[in-house]
Amino acid sequence: MTTAPVTTSRHRLRAALAAAALGTTLLGGCAVFSPVQTDYNYQAADGVNATFGDLDVRGVLVISNAKDAPGSVLGQLVNTSNEEIEVAFASEGGASEPVTVPRYSSLTLGEGEAVTLPKVAVEPGDVIQLQVTTAATGQNIVTVPVLPAMAYYSDDAPPGSPALPSDSPSAEPSGEPSASH
């Protein structure tokens, strides 16, 4: 009878399918222990997010090159209401001029809309308590980082801000005679 070779190849086929199914199940089970990053809220940028009533503050931070120097507030303001929202920022060193966010719209701070704090009371690399004030929610506090105007933020230094020290030696002669004679 010739059914023996057919039975053997059927057994092999079944064994191969069972091994593939088992392998797929085991390999697919690895994902069970790896959390999906989008399942968790996190700050994906340098700035801080906050919501105050109908105003969403996204990625807000302060650019300043030195302690007690002026600082630029950067970030995005999103108005989810049907009325304009006037927003003012302040810190220990003083307040900025208010900005107006149009209804159902957003305003990007730092891109054509400058918000400058007159004085930032901390060094770059530290954090400050930034007051965000609106008529509807009053005064709200958010802790934001203070970063120097370098790399990505090199064009965002506020007017009157001191220059950052250069890492390279000066190419200009100092005018002083050398003492190595």
N, CA and C atoms as a LAMMPS dump frame, in Angstrom:
ITEM: TIMESTEP
0
ITEM: NUMBER OF ATOMS
543
ITEM: BOX BOUNDS ff ff ff
-5.0000000000000000e+02 5.0000000000000000e+02
-5.0000000000000000e+02 5.0000000000000000e+02
-5.0000000000000000e+02 5.0000000000000000e+02
ITEM: ATOMS id mol type element x y z
1 1 1 N 0.82 -1.174 0
2 1 2 C 0 0 0
3 1 3 C 0.876 1.253 0
4 2 1 N 0.432 2.29 -0.649
5 2 2 C 1.249 3.479 -0.834
6 2 3 C 0.821 4.621 0.089
7 3 1 N 0.03 4.366 1.064
8 3 2 C -0.432 5.436 1.952
9 3 3 C 0.589 5.797 3.02
10 4 1 N 1.557 4.992 3.295
11 4 2 C 2.553 5.282 4.33
12 4 3 C 3.355 6.547 4.031
13 5 1 N 3.889 6.74 2.826
14 5 2 C 4.64 7.963 2.564
15 5 3 C 3.76 9.217 2.653
16 6 1 N 2.507 9.137 2.274
17 6 2 C 1.6 10.273 2.345
18 6 3 C 1.338 10.618 3.799
19 7 1 N 1.165 9.611 4.647
20 7 2 C 0.913 9.84 6.06
21 7 3 C 2.115 10.513 6.71
22 8 1 N 3.304 10.091 6.341
23 8 2 C 4.51 10.667 6.917
24 8 3 C 4.633 12.144 6.546
25 9 1 N 4.373 12.489 5.296
26 9 2 C 4.48 13.89 4.923
27 9 3 C 3.353 14.707 5.555
28 10 1 N 2.193 14.107 5.792
29 10 2 C 1.123 14.808 6.507
30 10 3 C 1.541 15.086 7.947
31 11 1 N 2.188 14.114 8.585
32 11 2 C 2.662 14.311 9.955
33 11 3 C 3.708 15.43 10.011
34 12 1 N 4.596 15.428 9.006
35 12 2 C 5.61 16.483 8.962
36 12 3 C 4.967 17.853 8.755
37 13 1 N 3.985 17.917 7.876
38 13 2 C 3.289 19.174 7.615
39 13 3 C 2.579 19.655 8.876
40 14 1 N 1.887 18.752 9.563
41 14 2 C 1.208 19.11 10.807
42 14 3 C 2.212 19.571 11.865
43 15 1 N 3.324 18.884 11.974
44 15 2 C 4.347 19.254 12.961
45 15 3 C 4.929 20.631 12.629
46 16 1 N 5.165 20.891 11.353
47 16 2 C 5.712 22.19 10.953
48 16 3 C 4.704 23.302 11.233
49 17 1 N 3.436 23.086 10.943
50 17 2 C 2.397 24.085 11.221
51 17 3 C 2.254 24.317 12.723
52 18 1 N 2.299 23.253 13.506
53 18 2 C 2.195 23.387 14.957
54 18 3 C 3.404 24.16 15.503
55 19 1 N 4.593 23.888 14.984
56 19 2 C 5.793 24.596 15.426
57 19 3 C 5.709 26.072 15.048
58 20 1 N 5.217 26.369 13.858
59 20 2 C 5.074 27.768 13.425
60 20 3 C 4.053 28.501 14.301
61 21 1 N 2.93 27.848 14.595
62 21 2 C 1.905 28.466 15.44
63 21 3 C 2.448 28.71 16.847
64 22 1 N 3.139 27.735 17.397
65 22 2 C 3.718 27.875 18.726
66 22 3 C 4.788 28.973 18.742
67 23 1 N 5.646 29.008 17.721
68 23 2 C 6.689 30.034 17.639
69 23 3 C 6.102 31.433 17.527
70 24 1 N 5.057 31.577 16.714
71 24 2 C 4.406 32.876 16.554
72 24 3 C 3.778 33.323 17.862
73 25 1 N 3.149 32.416 18.566
74 25 2 C 2.531 32.745 19.851
75 25 3 C 3.583 33.16 20.868
76 26 1 N 4.673 32.425 20.935
77 26 2 C 5.721 32.756 21.896
78 26 3 C 6.398 34.081 21.567
79 27 1 N 6.706 34.305 20.297
80 27 2 C 7.356 35.559 19.917
81 27 3 C 6.402 36.743 20.056
82 28 1 N 5.152 36.548 19.758
83 28 2 C 4.163 37.615 19.909
84 28 3 C 3.922 37.949 21.37
85 29 1 N 4.14 37.025 22.257
86 29 2 C 3.953 37.257 23.684
87 29 3 C 4.986 38.2 24.272
88 30 1 N 6.11 38.405 23.579
89 30 2 C 7.134 39.332 24.068
90 30 3 C 6.581 40.752 24.157
91 31 1 N 5.693 41.114 23.275
92 31 2 C 5.131 42.464 23.267
93 31 3 C 4.235 42.722 24.473
94 32 1 N 3.767 41.682 25.113
95 32 2 C 2.92 41.843 26.287
96 32 3 C 3.684 42.548 27.4
97 33 1 N 4.969 42.285 27.496
98 33 2 C 5.776 42.848 28.572
99 33 3 C 6.445 44.166 28.188
100 34 1 N 6.273 44.627 26.956
101 34 2 C 6.839 45.904 26.497
102 34 3 C 5.711 46.922 26.405
103 35 1 N 5.684 47.908 27.321
104 35 2 C 4.594 48.881 27.292
105 35 3 C 4.674 49.77 26.052
106 36 1 N 3.536 50.123 25.529
107 36 2 C 3.46 51.028 24.392
108 36 3 C 3.639 52.442 24.928
109 37 1 N 4.62 53.191 24.389
110 37 2 C 4.949 54.502 24.927
111 37 3 C 3.784 55.471 24.841
112 38 1 N 2.928 55.341 23.847
113 38 2 C 1.81 56.272 23.71
114 38 3 C 0.721 56.038 24.749
115 39 1 N 0.864 55.021 25.564
116 39 2 C -0.099 54.783 26.645
117 39 3 C 0.149 55.703 27.84
118 40 1 N 1.275 56.408 27.859
119 40 2 C 1.646 57.233 28.997
120 40 3 C 1.875 58.675 28.563
121 41 1 N 1.371 59.63 29.349
122 41 2 C 1.628 61.036 29.082
123 41 3 C 3.051 61.364 29.493
124 42 1 N 3.739 62.128 28.677
125 42 2 C 5.085 62.564 29.016
126 42 3 C 5.385 63.853 28.269
127 43 1 N 6.353 64.618 28.769
128 43 2 C 6.775 65.849 28.126
129 43 3 C 7.767 65.481 27.027
130 44 1 N 7.376 65.625 25.791
131 44 2 C 8.243 65.246 24.677
132 44 3 C 9.133 66.393 24.227
133 45 1 N 9.095 67.514 24.908
134 45 2 C 9.884 68.68 24.517
135 45 3 C 10.602 69.252 25.734
136 46 1 N 11.369 70.317 25.513
137 46 2 C 12.087 70.96 26.616
138 46 3 C 11.145 71.692 27.553
139 47 1 N 10.03 72.194 27.021
140 47 2 C 9.108 72.999 27.808
141 47 3 C 8.103 72.178 28.586
142 48 1 N 7.169 72.889 29.227
143 48 2 C 6.19 72.292 30.122
144 48 3 C 4.785 72.57 29.576
145 49 1 N 3.898 71.612 29.729
146 49 2 C 2.502 71.761 29.312
147 49 3 C 1.619 71.999 30.528
148 50 1 N 0.572 72.804 30.335
149 50 2 C -0.408 73.057 31.398
150 50 3 C -1.71 73.511 30.74
151 51 1 N -2.802 73.345 31.459
152 51 2 C -4.107 73.811 30.981
153 51 3 C -4.746 74.634 32.084
154 52 1 N -5.195 75.837 31.72
155 52 2 C -5.869 76.737 32.642
156 52 3 C -7.184 77.154 31.998
157 53 1 N -8.269 76.491 32.371
158 53 2 C -9.566 76.787 31.77
159 53 3 C -9.553 76.494 30.282
160 54 1 N -9.844 77.513 29.462
161 54 2 C -9.879 77.355 28.009
162 54 3 C -8.521 77.617 27.351
163 55 1 N -7.487 77.797 28.153
164 55 2 C -6.152 78.069 27.62
165 55 3 C -5.237 76.874 27.861
166 56 1 N -4.694 76.341 26.77
167 56 2 C -3.681 75.29 26.862
168 56 3 C -2.326 75.936 26.625
169 57 1 N -1.399 75.73 27.548
170 57 2 C -0.041 76.236 27.43
171 57 3 C 0.82 75.034 27.083
172 58 1 N 1.485 75.078 25.927
173 58 2 C 2.233 73.917 25.439
174 58 3 C 3.712 74.252 25.242
175 59 1 N 4.573 73.448 25.822
176 59 2 C 6.015 73.564 25.628
177 59 3 C 6.604 74.879 26.089
178 60 1 N 6.064 75.452 27.164
179 60 2 C 6.537 76.769 27.609
180 60 3 C 7.859 76.631 28.368
181 61 1 N 8.782 77.554 28.066
182 61 2 C 10.079 77.621 28.72
183 61 3 C 10.589 79.048 28.612
184 62 1 N 11.679 79.349 29.315
185 62 2 C 12.263 80.692 29.299
186 62 3 C 13.699 80.585 28.804
187 63 1 N 14.081 81.5 27.9
188 63 2 C 15.453 81.584 27.399
189 63 3 C 16.114 82.801 28.039
190 64 1 N 17.214 82.568 28.749
191 64 2 C 17.969 83.653 29.371
192 64 3 C 19.426 83.221 29.466
193 65 1 N 20.336 84.171 29.244
194 65 2 C 21.764 83.824 29.243
195 65 3 C 22.465 84.007 30.576
196 66 1 N 21.817 84.658 31.534
197 66 2 C 22.47 84.886 32.826
198 66 3 C 21.423 85.2 33.893
199 67 1 N 21.821 85.017 35.128
200 67 2 C 20.961 85.388 36.258
201 67 3 C 20.744 86.905 36.236
202 68 1 N 19.522 87.319 36.537
203 68 2 C 19.098 88.72 36.563
204 68 3 C 19.128 89.396 35.19
205 69 1 N 19.222 88.625 34.114
206 69 2 C 19.148 89.147 32.747
207 69 3 C 17.72 88.985 32.234
208 70 1 N 17.365 89.671 31.154
209 70 2 C 16.025 89.473 30.59
210 70 3 C 15.848 88.047 30.067
211 71 1 N 14.598 87.633 29.929
212 71 2 C 14.299 86.296 29.44
213 71 3 C 13.16 86.298 28.438
214 72 1 N 13.268 85.445 27.427
215 72 2 C 12.199 85.275 26.434
216 72 3 C 11.351 84.073 26.815
217 73 1 N 10.035 84.249 26.793
218 73 2 C 9.12 83.136 27.03
219 73 3 C 8.805 82.522 25.676
220 74 1 N 9.058 81.211 25.537
221 74 2 C 8.757 80.493 24.301
222 74 3 C 7.725 79.424 24.587
223 75 1 N 6.964 79.06 23.586
224 75 2 C 5.964 78.01 23.713
225 75 3 C 4.786 78.293 22.807
226 76 1 N 3.696 77.621 23.071
227 76 2 C 2.488 77.828 22.28
228 76 3 C 1.294 77.957 23.207
229 77 1 N 0.428 78.909 22.884
230 77 2 C -0.815 79.117 23.623
231 77 3 C -1.962 78.709 22.71
232 78 1 N -2.848 77.862 23.219
233 78 2 C -3.984 77.384 22.437
234 78 3 C -5.27 77.808 23.133
235 79 1 N -6.1 78.558 22.425
236 79 2 C -7.38 79.036 22.942
237 79 3 C -8.479 78.129 22.418
238 80 1 N -9.169 77.431 23.316
239 80 2 C -10.246 76.528 22.91
240 80 3 C -11.619 77.142 23.122
241 81 1 N -11.672 78.445 23.416
242 81 2 C -12.963 79.089 23.663
243 81 3 C -13.388 79.916 22.451
244 82 1 N -14.617 80.433 22.513
245 82 2 C -15.136 81.25 21.414
246 82 3 C -14.891 82.743 21.656
247 83 1 N -14.025 83.079 22.61
248 83 2 C -13.655 84.471 22.881
249 83 3 C -12.136 84.594 22.916
250 84 1 N -11.625 85.773 22.578
251 84 2 C -10.192 86.012 22.691
252 84 3 C -9.773 85.911 24.158
253 85 1 N -8.542 85.466 24.378
254 85 2 C -8.005 85.39 25.742
255 85 3 C -6.745 86.236 25.805
256 86 1 N -6.701 87.164 26.752
257 86 2 C -5.498 87.956 26.992
258 86 3 C -4.685 87.247 28.064
259 87 1 N -3.403 87.025 27.767
260 87 2 C -2.522 86.269 28.652
261 87 3 C -1.317 87.127 29.019
262 88 1 N -0.992 87.167 30.309
263 88 2 C 0.199 87.869 30.787
264 88 3 C 1.089 86.881 31.527
265 89 1 N 2.388 87.081 31.406
266 89 2 C 3.37 86.24 32.084
267 89 3 C 4.148 87.104 33.069
268 90 1 N 4.556 86.503 34.182
269 90 2 C 5.364 87.215 35.173
270 90 3 C 6.208 86.208 35.947
271 91 1 N 7.279 86.717 36.529
272 91 2 C 8.116 85.918 37.432
273 91 3 C 8.584 86.864 38.53
274 92 1 N 9.502 86.408 39.366
275 92 2 C 10.018 87.246 40.457
276 92 3 C 10.577 88.562 39.946
277 93 1 N 11.13 88.552 38.737
278 93 2 C 11.797 89.727 38.2
279 93 3 C 10.898 90.716 37.498
280 94 1 N 9.62 90.449 37.385
281 94 2 C 8.712 91.384 36.732
282 94 3 C 7.787 90.695 35.748
283 95 1 N 6.95 91.508 35.105
284 95 2 C 5.911 90.981 34.218
285 95 3 C 6.194 91.359 32.767
286 96 1 N 5.606 90.584 31.87
287 96 2 C 5.707 90.87 30.444
288 96 3 C 4.484 91.663 30.001
289 97 1 N 4.54 92.154 28.789
290 97 2 C 3.354 92.755 28.191
291 97 3 C 2.38 91.616 27.863
292 98 1 N 1.077 91.824 28.019
293 98 2 C 0.13 90.753 27.697
294 98 3 C 0.059 90.495 26.187
295 99 1 N -0.31 89.273 25.842
296 99 2 C -0.551 88.899 24.45
297 99 3 C -1.996 88.421 24.339
298 100 1 N -2.56 88.516 23.146
299 100 2 C -3.934 88.09 22.918
300 100 3 C -3.948 86.874 22.004
301 101 1 N -4.648 85.822 22.457
302 101 2 C -4.78 84.602 21.673
303 101 3 C -6.175 84.629 21.036
304 102 1 N -6.259 84.615 19.702
305 102 2 C -7.558 84.649 19.04
306 102 3 C -8.422 83.434 19.408
307 103 1 N -9.726 83.595 19.281
308 103 2 C -10.649 82.503 19.621
309 103 3 C -10.424 81.304 18.701
310 104 1 N -10.569 80.109 19.26
311 104 2 C -10.374 78.845 18.555
312 104 3 C -9.097 78.85 17.724
313 105 1 N -8.02 79.334 18.308
314 105 2 C -6.772 79.458 17.569
315 105 3 C -5.585 79.251 18.504
316 106 1 N -4.399 79.377 17.937
317 106 2 C -3.187 79.253 18.754
318 106 3 C -2.231 80.391 18.421
319 107 1 N -1.314 80.609 19.326
320 107 2 C -0.305 81.652 19.178
321 107 3 C 1.031 81.06 19.593
322 108 1 N 2.008 81.116 18.696
323 108 2 C 3.335 80.59 18.996
324 108 3 C 4.208 81.719 19.506
325 109 1 N 4.649 81.592 20.735
326 109 2 C 5.511 82.602 21.353
327 109 3 C 6.943 82.39 20.875
328 110 1 N 7.559 83.465 20.42
329 110 2 C 8.923 83.377 19.929
330 110 3 C 9.01 83.412 18.421
331 111 1 N 7.923 83.158 17.727
332 111 2 C 7.897 83.228 16.261
333 111 3 C 7.042 84.413 15.855
334 112 1 N 7.616 85.588 15.901
335 112 2 C 6.88 86.788 15.545
336 112 3 C 6.153 87.422 16.72
337 113 1 N 5.935 86.686 17.78
338 113 2 C 5.252 87.206 18.971
339 113 3 C 6.217 87.092 20.137
340 114 1 N 6.892 88.2 20.456
341 114 2 C 7.907 88.193 21.517
342 114 3 C 7.264 88.489 22.864
343 115 1 N 7.566 87.643 23.833
344 115 2 C 7.157 87.87 25.217
345 115 3 C 8.443 87.886 26.033
346 116 1 N 8.764 89.05 26.606
347 116 2 C 10.026 89.211 27.326
348 116 3 C 9.775 89.517 28.793
349 117 1 N 10.413 88.74 29.658
350 117 2 C 10.419 89.032 31.09
351 117 3 C 11.597 89.975 31.34
352 118 1 N 11.404 91.063 32.103
353 118 2 C 12.495 92.024 32.294
354 118 3 C 13.698 91.461 33.045
355 119 1 N 13.463 90.46 33.896
356 119 2 C 14.554 89.914 34.715
357 119 3 C 14.209 88.48 35.102
358 120 1 N 15.163 87.579 34.905
359 120 2 C 15.012 86.18 35.308
360 120 3 C 15.936 85.961 36.496
361 121 1 N 15.38 85.568 37.623
362 121 2 C 16.125 85.532 38.885
363 121 3 C 16.965 84.281 39.088
364 122 1 N 17.111 83.432 38.071
365 122 2 C 17.906 82.211 38.221
366 122 3 C 18.863 82.071 37.04
367 123 1 N 19.864 81.217 37.209
368 123 2 C 20.836 80.915 36.154
369 123 3 C 20.201 79.994 35.11
370 124 1 N 20.691 80.025 33.874
371 124 2 C 20.249 79.031 32.894
372 124 3 C 20.535 77.618 33.407
373 125 1 N 19.621 76.725 33.203
374 125 2 C 19.743 75.359 33.715
375 125 3 C 18.897 75.132 34.944
376 126 1 N 18.371 76.182 35.524
377 126 2 C 17.513 76.088 36.703
378 126 3 C 16.051 76.19 36.253
379 127 1 N 15.121 76.24 37.195
380 127 2 C 13.7 76.413 36.889
381 127 3 C 13.171 77.638 37.631
382 128 1 N 12.102 78.222 37.086
383 128 2 C 11.45 79.349 37.751
384 128 3 C 9.951 79.077 37.85
385 129 1 N 9.334 79.777 38.764
386 129 2 C 7.886 79.76 38.897
387 129 3 C 7.344 80.848 37.969
388 130 1 N 6.73 80.458 36.877
389 130 2 C 6.187 81.396 35.903
390 130 3 C 4.698 81.572 36.175
391 131 1 N 4.27 82.816 36.315
392 131 2 C 2.849 83.116 36.516
393 131 3 C 2.2 83.318 35.159
394 132 1 N 1.121 82.61 34.923
395 132 2 C 0.34 82.749 33.694
396 132 3 C -1.021 83.283 34.132
397 133 1 N -1.351 84.503 33.696
398 133 2 C -2.568 85.163 34.169
399 133 3 C -3.54 85.393 33.025
400 134 1 N -4.808 84.988 33.252
401 134 2 C -5.899 85.284 32.322
402 134 3 C -7.061 85.845 33.14
403 135 1 N -7.984 86.516 32.476
404 135 2 C -9.138 87.085 33.173
405 135 3 C -10.023 85.976 33.741
406 136 1 N -10.183 84.883 33.012
407 136 2 C -11.094 83.816 33.434
408 136 3 C -10.541 82.97 34.571
409 137 1 N -9.235 82.704 34.564
410 137 2 C -8.673 81.786 35.572
411 137 3 C -7.813 82.489 36.607
412 138 1 N -7.533 83.775 36.419
413 138 2 C -6.693 84.491 37.372
414 138 3 C -5.241 84.102 37.224
415 139 1 N -4.526 84.164 38.344
416 139 2 C -3.092 83.887 38.339
417 139 3 C -2.83 82.402 38.55
418 140 1 N -2.079 81.794 37.643
419 140 2 C -1.728 80.373 37.71
420 140 3 C -0.208 80.255 37.697
421 141 1 N 0.32 79.292 38.428
422 141 2 C 1.765 79.107 38.537
423 141 3 C 2.156 77.805 37.834
424 142 1 N 3.205 77.875 37.033
425 142 2 C 3.762 76.687 36.39
426 142 3 C 5.288 76.778 36.507
427 143 1 N 5.921 75.661 36.848
428 143 2 C 7.376 75.615 36.97
429 143 3 C 7.971 75.281 35.611
430 144 1 N 8.806 76.194 35.081
431 144 2 C 9.357 76.007 33.741
432 144 3 C 10.879 76.07 33.782
433 145 1 N 11.541 75.401 32.825
434 145 2 C 13.005 75.461 32.771
435 145 3 C 13.486 76.777 32.168
436 146 1 N 14.675 77.188 32.587
437 146 2 C 15.365 78.337 31.999
438 146 3 C 16.563 77.776 31.244
439 147 1 N 16.598 78.036 29.939
440 147 2 C 17.656 77.505 29.089
441 147 3 C 18.462 78.642 28.484
442 148 1 N 19.754 78.413 28.195
443 148 2 C 20.558 79.451 27.543
444 148 3 C 20.223 79.528 26.052
445 149 1 N 20.519 80.667 25.456
446 149 2 C 20.266 80.869 24.023
447 149 3 C 21.399 80.248 23.22
448 150 1 N 21.391 78.929 23.125
449 150 2 C 22.402 78.226 22.35
450 150 3 C 21.762 77.052 21.627
451 151 1 N 22.469 76.524 20.64
452 151 2 C 22.01 75.41 19.815
453 151 3 C 20.652 75.751 19.202
454 152 1 N 19.648 74.953 19.462
455 152 2 C 18.318 75.153 18.876
456 152 3 C 17.746 76.527 19.221
457 153 1 N 18.059 77.046 20.387
458 153 2 C 17.498 78.316 20.871
459 153 3 C 18.441 79.506 20.649
460 154 1 N 19.445 79.376 19.8
461 154 2 C 20.437 80.438 19.631
462 154 3 C 19.838 81.739 19.097
463 155 1 N 18.748 81.69 18.369
464 155 2 C 18.125 82.904 17.827
465 155 3 C 17.056 83.481 18.738
466 156 1 N 16.871 82.917 19.922
467 156 2 C 15.761 83.313 20.789
468 156 3 C 16.177 84.144 22.004
469 157 1 N 17.4 84.63 22.029
470 157 2 C 17.84 85.467 23.155
471 157 3 C 17.037 86.763 23.151
472 158 1 N 16.596 87.206 24.312
473 158 2 C 15.83 88.458 24.361
474 158 3 C 16.718 89.662 24.09
475 159 1 N 16.129 90.772 23.649
476 159 2 C 16.923 91.983 23.45
477 159 3 C 17.564 92.404 24.776
478 160 1 N 18.812 92.835 24.725
479 160 2 C 19.499 93.272 25.93
480 160 3 C 20.103 92.15 26.742
481 161 1 N 20.013 90.932 26.238
482 161 2 C 20.56 89.786 26.958
483 161 3 C 22.068 89.723 26.753
484 162 1 N 22.843 89.417 27.804
485 162 2 C 24.296 89.315 27.626
486 162 3 C 24.64 88.127 26.732
487 163 1 N 25.745 88.255 26.02
488 163 2 C 26.19 87.16 25.158
489 163 3 C 26.725 86.025 26.016
490 164 1 N 26.582 84.823 25.508
491 164 2 C 27.148 83.666 26.203
492 164 3 C 28.663 83.677 26.022
493 165 1 N 29.419 83.214 27.015
494 165 2 C 30.873 83.153 26.851
495 165 3 C 31.226 82.16 25.747
496 166 1 N 32.258 82.496 24.98
497 166 2 C 32.695 81.639 23.887
498 166 3 C 33.55 80.51 24.451
499 167 1 N 33.414 79.318 23.867
500 167 2 C 34.222 78.178 24.291
501 167 3 C 35.597 78.192 23.629
502 168 1 N 35.75 78.979 22.557
503 168 2 C 37.018 78.973 21.834
504 168 3 C 37.883 80.135 22.312
505 169 1 N 39.201 79.981 22.261
506 169 2 C 40.087 81.076 22.671
507 169 3 C 39.968 82.234 21.691
508 170 1 N 40.193 83.409 22.185
509 170 2 C 40.087 84.613 21.369
510 170 3 C 41.207 84.651 20.346
511 171 1 N 40.879 85.07 19.118
512 171 2 C 41.877 85.173 18.062
513 171 3 C 42.546 86.539 18.096
514 172 1 N 42.017 87.476 18.863
515 172 2 C 42.571 88.814 18.931
516 172 3 C 43.697 88.839 19.961
517 173 1 N 44.766 89.573 19.682
518 173 2 C 45.838 89.692 20.68
519 173 3 C 45.351 90.524 21.85
520 174 1 N 45.825 90.217 23.019
521 174 2 C 45.377 90.9 24.227
522 174 3 C 46.023 92.251 24.405
523 175 1 N 47.114 92.538 23.683
524 175 2 C 47.781 93.829 23.812
525 175 3 C 48.748 93.866 24.984
526 176 1 N 48.824 92.821 25.755
527 176 2 C 49.72 92.764 26.9
528 176 3 C 50.973 91.997 26.486
529 177 1 N 52.142 92.471 26.908
530 177 2 C 53.373 91.74 26.575
531 177 3 C 53.407 90.415 27.32
532 178 1 N 53.995 89.438 26.686
533 178 2 C 54.075 88.142 27.335
534 178 3 C 55.191 88.143 28.366
535 179 1 N 55.059 87.41 29.43
536 179 2 C 56.016 87.364 30.525
537 179 3 C 56.984 86.207 30.36
538 180 1 N 57.093 85.643 29.183
539 180 2 C 57.938 84.463 28.998
540 180 3 C 59.327 84.816 28.485
541 181 1 N 59.734 86.084 28.502
542 181 2 C 61.061 86.477 28.024
543 181 3 C 62.102 85.974 28.954
